[in-house]
Amino acid sequence: MIESNEKLSQTRQCQLLSLARSTFYYQPQSLDNEKLVLLRKLDEQYLKTPQYGARSYATWFVRQGISIGRKRTANMMKILGIVSTAPKPKTSNPDKRHKNYPYLLKGVVINRSNQVWTADITYVPMEKGFGYLVAIMDWNSRKVLSWRLSNTLDADFCIQALEAAIQDYGCPEIFNTDQGAQFTAEAWICILKNHGIQISMDGKGRYHDNIFIERLWRTVKYELLYTRAFSNLKEVRQNLTQWFDWYNQERFHQNLDNQTPNEVYWQYTTIHQAA
């Protein structure tokens, strides 16, 4: 957008675009190996202690022999897109411009496919960087309906996953997420409203409101993402494609009477269509 121009200096072009010159001249710096190692350690520990905040993680690092302050720990949590699940003294919106919605699942018996869908985002470690994974799951069957990878935390890859799930499986009655900015964004909300889907959001610090997809993250990380080093998102995508196919078709769950997600999902769908 900004080019060499005899009539307009780069400084003037930045002024016309309301762009700080420091932003224009900034060159992105790749993360060093030390920071990538710390990010992975933090992500692994987060799966065990999601209730910890920046101070607690800083203390945990010190107990591991790694001297890190609270501010640096907080910065790493921001990079990973994770927050403490412990109750906060005051509830605040992740993005003040976005509207939040009430939690609709309290006391609701969830016993059929496409009754409730849920979605969440998690961090994906790689050899020389990291990415983000979003998945959309059917609550009753635990079936992963769609997923997408991205190297940024914008809402676009979440929208793509949502549209793919609706195209392939229809619409749920209720869609439940946390209060993350991606799920309160206008584009996400408009799709749900246009399809007549009720919108439900977890309360701040209510880790168990979305417990099934949190368990999915723990499973996919310990069974796949932490077992090998991936070079790039393309390699991650290839392995996740195989893993999610196996998860849906072959991985049985004790809570599903040792059935697979596909068996539970399509069992109800077939009965419903027959009726």
C-alpha positions in Angstrom: 0.0 0.0 0.0 2.9 2.3 0.9 5.3 2.8 -2.1 8.3 4.8 -3.0 6.9 8.1 -4.4 8.7 11.3 -5.4 5.8 13.5 -4.4 4.8 11.8 -1.2 7.4 10.7 1.4 6.8 7.4 3.3 6.3 9.5 6.4 3.5 11.5 4.7 1.9 8.3 3.4 1.8 6.8 6.9 0.1 10.0 8.1 -2.5 9.8 5.4 -3.2 6.2 6.4 -3.2 6.9 10.1 -0.4 4.3 10.4 2.4 4.6 12.9 5.8 4.6 11.2 7.1 2.1 13.7 4.4 -0.3 12.5 5.4 0.2 8.8 9.1 -0.4 9.5 8.5 -3.3 11.8 9.9 -6.6 10.6 8.3 -9.7 12.2 10.7 -11.7 14.3 10.5 -15.5 14.6 10.4 -17.0 18.0 13.6 -18.5 19.3 13.8 -22.1 20.3 13.9 -21.3 24.0 10.6 -19.5 23.9 8.9 -22.2 21.9 10.0 -24.7 24.5 8.6 -22.5 27.3 5.3 -22.1 25.4 5.0 -25.9 25.0 5.7 -26.5 28.7 3.1 -23.9 29.6 0.5 -25.5 27.3 1.2 -28.9 28.7 0.8 -27.7 32.3 -2.4 -25.8 31.4 -4.1 -29.1 30.5 -3.4 -30.2 34.1 -4.0 -26.9 36.0 -6.3 -24.7 33.9 -7.3 -22.9 37.1 -3.8 -21.3 37.4 -3.2 -17.7 36.6 0.0 -15.9 35.6 1.4 -15.7 39.1 0.8 -19.4 39.7 2.4 -20.4 36.4 5.4 -18.2 37.2 5.8 -20.0 40.5 5.4 -23.3 38.8 8.2 -22.4 36.4 10.5 -21.4 39.2 9.8 -24.7 40.9 11.0 -26.4 37.7 14.2 -24.4 37.9 13.2 -21.8 35.2 13.3 -18.2 36.4 10.4 -16.4 34.8 8.4 -13.5 36.1 4.7 -13.0 36.2 4.6 -10.5 33.3 6.5 -12.8 30.9 4.2 -15.6 31.9 1.1 -13.5 31.3 2.5 -12.6 27.8 3.0 -16.3 27.0 -0.6 -17.0 28.1 -1.8 -14.2 25.8 0.2 -15.7 22.9 -1.4 -19.2 23.5 -4.8 -17.7 23.9 -5.4 -19.3 27.3 -6.9 -17.8 30.4 -7.4 -19.0 33.9 -10.6 -20.9 34.6 -10.7 -19.8 38.2 -13.7 -17.6 39.2 -12.9 -13.9 38.7 -13.9 -11.2 41.3 -15.5 -9.2 38.4 -16.7 -10.6 35.0 -15.3 -8.7 32.0 -16.0 -9.1 28.3 -13.2 -10.3 26.1 -14.1 -7.7 23.6 -16.2 -4.8 24.9 -17.6 -4.1 21.4 -19.2 -7.6 21.3 -22.4 -8.8 23.0 -22.3 -11.8 25.3 -25.2 -14.3 25.6 -26.5 -16.3 28.6 -25.7 -19.9 29.3 -28.7 -22.0 28.2 -27.7 -25.5 29.2 -28.2 -25.4 33.0 -30.5 -28.3 33.8 -31.0 -29.3 30.2 -30.9 -33.1 29.4 -28.7 -33.5 26.3 -29.6 -36.9 24.8 -29.7 -36.5 21.0 -27.5 -35.6 18.0 -27.7 -32.0 16.8 -29.3 -30.9 20.0 -26.2 -29.0 21.1 -23.0 -28.2 19.3 -19.9 -26.7 20.9 -16.7 -25.1 19.7 -13.3 -24.1 21.1 -9.8 -23.1 20.1 -6.4 -24.5 21.2 -2.7 -24.0 20.6 -0.8 -26.3 18.3 3.0 -26.6 18.9 5.5 -27.0 16.0 9.3 -27.2 15.7 9.7 -23.6 14.7 6.4 -21.9 15.5 2.9 -22.6 16.5 -0.7 -22.4 15.2 -4.2 -22.6 16.4 -6.8 -25.3 16.0 -10.6 -24.8 16.2 -13.0 -27.7 16.3 -16.8 -28.0 16.3 -18.2 -31.0 18.2 -21.7 -32.5 18.7 -22.2 -32.5 22.4 -24.2 -35.8 22.8 -22.1 -38.0 20.5 -18.6 -36.3 20.9 -18.3 -36.4 17.1 -16.0 -33.8 15.7 -18.1 -32.2 12.9 -15.4 -29.9 11.4 -12.1 -28.3 12.3 -9.7 -25.8 10.8 -6.1 -24.6 11.4 -4.7 -21.1 11.4 -1.5 -19.2 12.2 -3.5 -16.3 13.7 -6.3 -16.0 16.2 -8.7 -14.0 13.9 -12.2 -15.2 13.5 -12.0 -16.3 9.8 -10.9 -19.9 10.4 -13.6 -20.3 13.0 -16.2 -19.1 10.5 -15.0 -21.5 7.9 -15.3 -24.4 10.3 -18.8 -23.3 11.3 -20.0 -23.0 7.7 -18.5 -26.4 6.8 -20.3 -28.1 9.8 -23.7 -26.6 8.9 -23.2 -27.6 5.2 -22.4 -31.2 6.1 -24.6 -31.9 9.1 -27.4 -29.3 9.1 -28.0 -27.1 12.2 -28.1 -27.7 15.9 -30.8 -26.4 18.2 -28.2 -24.7 20.5 -24.6 -23.7 19.9 -22.5 -23.3 23.1 -19.1 -21.6 23.3 -17.0 -19.6 25.7 -16.9 -15.8 25.5 -13.8 -15.6 23.3 -13.7 -12.8 20.8 -13.9 -15.2 17.9 -17.3 -16.5 19.1 -18.8 -13.1 20.0 -17.7 -11.6 16.6 -20.6 -10.2 14.5 -19.8 -12.6 11.6 -20.1 -15.7 13.8 -23.3 -14.5 15.6 -24.9 -13.5 12.3 -24.5 -17.1 10.9 -26.1 -18.6 14.0 -29.0 -16.2 14.0 -29.6 -16.5 10.2 -30.0 -20.3 10.7 -32.3 -19.9 13.8 -29.7 -21.4 16.2 -30.0 -20.5 19.8 -26.8 -18.9 21.2 -25.3 -20.1 24.5 -22.1 -19.0 26.2 -20.2 -20.2 29.2 -19.9 -18.1 32.3 -16.5 -16.6 33.0 -14.4 -19.2 34.8 -16.9 -22.0 34.2 -14.4 -24.6 32.9 -16.9 -27.5 33.2 -19.5 -25.8 31.0 -17.5 -26.9 27.9 -15.8 -29.9 29.5 -16.2 -32.3 26.5 -14.2 -30.3 24.1 -11.6 -29.6 26.8 -11.2 -33.4 27.1 -10.9 -33.5 23.3 -7.9 -31.1 23.4 -6.3 -33.2 26.1 -6.8 -36.4 24.0 -5.5 -35.0 20.7 -2.5 -33.4 22.3 -1.3 -36.4 24.3 -2.2 -38.9 21.6 -0.9 -36.9 18.6 0.5 -33.4 18.9 2.9 -34.0 21.8 4.1 -37.4 20.4 6.1 -35.9 17.5 7.6 -32.7 16.2 5.8 -31.1 13.3 7.6 -28.8 10.9 4.7 -26.7 9.6 0.9 -26.4 9.6 0.7 -28.5 6.4 2.2 -31.4 8.2 0.0 -30.9 11.2 -3.1 -30.7 8.9 -2.2 -34.1 7.3 -1.8 -35.8 10.6 -4.9 -34.3 12.1 -7.0 -35.3 9.1 -6.1 -39.0 9.8 -6.4 -38.6 13.6 -9.9 -37.0 13.5 -11.1 -39.7 11.1 -9.8 -42.4 13.5 -11.3 -40.5 16.5 -14.8 -40.4 14.9 -14.8 -43.8 13.4 -12.8 -46.1 15.7 -12.1 -44.5 19.1 -14.7 -45.8 21.5 -15.7 -44.0 24.7 -16.7 -45.5 28.0 -19.3 -42.8 28.6 -20.9 -43.7 25.2 -21.3 -47.4 26.3 -18.0 -48.2 24.4 -19.4 -46.9 21.1 -17.6 -44.5 18.7 -18.8 -40.9 18.1 -19.9 -41.8 14.6 -22.0 -44.7 15.9 -23.8 -42.6 18.4 -24.3 -39.6 16.1 -25.7 -41.6 13.2 -27.7 -44.0 15.3 -29.9 -41.1 16.6 -29.9 -39.4 13.2 -31.1 -42.6 11.4 -33.9 -43.2 14.0 -35.0 -39.5 13.8 -35.1 -39.7 10.0 -37.1 -42.9 10.1 -39.6 -41.4 12.5 
